[in-house]
Amino acid sequence: MTIQLQRIEGTPMAQRLTIRSHEWVVDGTAAEGGDDTGPNPHDLYDAALGGCKALTLLWYARRKGWDVRTVVERDASQERSGTYRLATRLQVQGDLSDAQIAELQAAIGKCPVHKLMAQVTTEITTVVERA
């Protein structure tokens, strides 16, 4: 799979992000020098975790007829020191027993993006080339 980003002319930072047939705008916040016309890269990273947890839990909860809402909160205050904290809250509607909550907690532990962020070594290669 290839992800492409192309600068949007007339903007200080905004990029058009294309994945398969899907397009978004990625931009810096005003504090970063952008126009905040889309999420910044940290937002996308955090959203990848939230999206994966939401879909993992929904896949499981949907079979049970439960509805799910996912919230991700970022604490980047110590990122420069090597610690980046993401806290996820998964809110399930319905009258669930403690055993059912424990069942969902076990299911959410199988989120592939969480495993990718926490347990896998990611090797990144970057090449700058003439267009």
Disulfide bonds with the S-S distance in Angstrom:
none
